[in-house]
């Protein structure tokens, strides 16, 4: 019974966190000024890197979604920044004493999932009819922004390393969420990497 109660409590906490993250994403997308959004991105990224905390990282990823959905300049830089977080997780910096290999794996997995978050629509939340600020051709522009840094990084890291596996997972996230007509344009580069990820 205690185990069941603990599991229910963890599930409830996870659901509450998810609601808060979506709320932060929508609020920053709709109502933050460009300066406020840029500051929130910088602050959340610094906090995540400084602490290695996955909750702080998830907040940063949802703020990335808010910014990349509405701001072309942010969309051009965010994928490269997330790629760097996969290649160099914070255990190599200030949090070296606090993070082990398992934590690095979880960090990289969360960053890879961030690319799925960037690519996937949020149909009931980030929609123009409800006041969301969205770029035109958003999925196309997001795919075109995400693939180059990911493909360049996966060629530069060791082929059997954890970073490459996470980069392949990030590419797979982009491919899975890309509309078929967009995927055809990138198929020559992206599909072989998707096959590698599946293997």
Buried (B, 14 or more C-beta within 10 A) or exposed (E): EEEEEEEEEEEEEEEEEEEBBBEBBBEBBBEBEEEEBBEBBEEBBEBBBEBBBBBBBBBBBBBBBBBBBBBEEBBEBBBBBBBBBBBEBBBEEEBEEEBEEEBBBBBBBBBBBBBBBBBBEBEEBBEEEEEBBEBEEBBBBBBBBBBEBBBEBBEEBEEEEBBBBBBBBBBBBBBEBBEEEBBEEBBEEBBEBBEBBEE
